[in-house]
Amino acid sequence: MSVLTRDVILREIDEGRIRIDPFERSQVGVASIDLTLGREIRSIENHSVPIRVEDHTDYRDHTRVQNLDAPFRLDPGVTIHGITAEHISLPDDLCGFLEGRSRFARLGLMIHVTSAFVQPGVSNRQVLEMSNVSSRALEIVPGVRICQIVLMRTEGRAIYRGRFQDQREI
């Protein structure tokens, strides 16, 4: 696998193999594409009750969706789900990894806890597992270029058909 650079990313977009909506060419960096935080988050309810982690456990049973009409206070040690404003479609020979941006990481904001991999052939919005690992509260607002996707060419072709293949909301 190899990481795609700006010129290759732009060519793939111009050829329609990578689709991003909404998209501005200024989002493409040297070897990644900046993604913005959408207008909703999902937060865990009732922090005092333990959640039993089993195969059938569904995160939706323990969380609620909130609109980001005002800044959301993300306290230290708390994790929320955000979602990208952009809908991303990748061909069957490209995959990616979501990475935080250093400007926010230096404040203690982790963008993904464990699920950074973006499968080949996806066509959806990306959920971000955002955690505050600092000692101070952070205010989360929509529209910020919160993370980046690094794209790689795969060896072989595949299309993701899993549980989150049609992810449009959190």
C-alpha positions in Angstrom: 0.0 0.0 0.0 1.1 3.5 -0.6 -0.1 6.9 0.6 -1.7 9.2 -2.0 -0.2 12.7 -2.4 -2.0 15.9 -3.3 -1.6 15.6 -7.0 -2.9 12.0 -7.1 -5.8 12.8 -4.7 -6.9 15.7 -7.0 -6.6 13.5 -10.1 -8.7 10.8 -8.4 -11.3 13.4 -7.5 -11.3 15.0 -11.0 -11.8 11.6 -12.5 -14.7 10.9 -10.2 -13.1 7.9 -8.5 -13.1 9.7 -5.1 -16.3 11.7 -4.4 -16.6 14.1 -1.5 -19.6 16.3 -0.9 -19.4 19.1 0.1 -15.8 19.6 -1.2 -13.4 22.5 -1.6 -10.0 22.0 -3.3 -8.4 23.8 -0.4 -9.2 20.8 1.8 -6.5 18.7 0.1 -3.2 18.9 1.8 0.2 17.4 0.9 -1.0 13.8 1.5 -4.5 14.0 3.1 -7.9 15.7 2.9 -9.2 17.8 5.8 -12.7 16.9 6.9 -15.1 19.1 8.9 -17.3 18.3 11.9 -21.0 18.1 11.1 -23.8 19.6 13.0 -24.7 16.7 15.4 -23.0 14.6 18.0 -24.0 11.6 20.0 -23.2 11.5 23.7 -23.4 8.7 26.3 -26.3 9.1 28.7 -26.3 8.3 32.5 -22.6 8.0 33.1 -23.2 6.4 36.5 -24.7 3.1 35.2 -22.2 0.7 33.7 -22.6 -0.5 30.1 -22.2 -4.2 29.7 -19.9 -4.9 26.7 -21.2 -8.0 24.8 -21.6 -8.9 21.2 -25.2 -7.7 21.1 -24.6 -4.4 22.9 -25.8 -1.5 20.8 -24.3 2.0 21.4 -27.6 3.6 20.4 -29.2 2.1 23.5 -26.9 4.2 25.7 -26.5 7.4 23.8 -28.5 10.3 22.5 -28.1 12.6 19.5 -27.8 16.3 20.0 -27.6 19.2 17.5 -24.6 21.4 17.7 -26.6 24.6 17.7 -24.3 25.9 20.5 -20.8 24.8 21.5 -20.8 21.4 23.3 -18.7 21.3 26.5 -16.5 18.1 26.3 -15.3 17.5 29.8 -12.0 15.7 30.5 -12.3 11.9 30.2 -15.5 12.1 28.2 -16.0 10.6 24.7 -18.7 11.6 22.2 -19.4 10.7 18.6 -19.2 13.4 15.9 -19.7 12.9 12.2 -18.1 14.5 9.2 -20.1 17.0 7.2 -18.6 15.4 4.1 -20.1 12.3 2.5 -17.1 10.3 1.2 -17.2 7.7 -1.6 -14.1 5.6 -2.3 -13.5 3.2 -5.1 -12.8 -0.5 -4.4 -9.0 -0.1 -4.6 -8.6 2.8 -2.1 -8.9 2.8 1.7 -8.1 5.4 4.3 -7.2 6.3 7.9 -8.8 9.1 9.9 -6.2 11.1 11.7 -6.6 14.0 14.1 -5.1 17.3 13.4 -2.1 18.3 15.5 -3.5 21.7 16.4 -6.3 20.0 18.3 -4.4 17.0 19.5 -2.1 19.5 21.3 -5.1 20.6 23.3 -6.0 17.0 24.3 -8.6 16.2 21.7 -8.5 12.7 20.3 -10.5 12.3 17.1 -10.8 8.6 17.0 -10.4 6.1 19.9 -10.1 2.8 17.9 -11.9 2.9 14.6 -9.8 5.0 12.3 -9.9 2.7 9.3 -12.0 3.7 6.3 -12.9 0.6 4.3 -12.5 0.4 0.5 -15.7 1.0 -1.5 -17.4 3.0 1.3 -19.9 5.7 0.5 -20.9 7.4 3.7 -20.1 10.0 6.3 -17.4 9.1 8.9 -18.2 8.9 12.6 -15.5 10.3 14.8 -15.0 8.9 18.3 -13.9 12.2 20.0 -12.3 12.1 23.5 -10.9 14.8 25.7 -7.7 13.5 27.3 -6.7 16.9 28.6 -7.2 18.3 32.1 -9.5 21.1 30.9 -12.9 21.2 29.2 -13.0 21.7 25.4 -15.8 23.4 23.5 -16.8 21.5 20.3 -18.3 23.5 17.5 -19.5 22.4 14.0 -17.8 23.4 10.7 -14.2 23.1 12.0 -11.7 21.1 9.9 -11.4 18.6 12.8 -9.6 15.7 11.2 -8.0 14.4 8.0 -8.2 11.3 5.9 -5.1 9.7 4.6 -5.8 7.6 1.5 -3.9 4.5 0.4 -4.1 2.2 -2.6 -4.9 -1.4 -1.7 -3.4 -4.5 -3.1 -6.5 -6.1 -4.6 -10.1 -4.8 -4.6 -12.8 -5.0 -2.0 -16.1 -3.3 -1.1 -17.2 -2.9 2.5 -20.6 -4.4 3.1 -20.7 -4.2 6.9 -23.0 -2.8 9.5 -22.1 0.8 8.9 -22.0 0.8 5.1 -24.8 3.3 4.6 -23.9 5.6 7.5 -25.6 8.9 6.9 -26.1 10.0 10.5 -24.6 9.2 13.9 
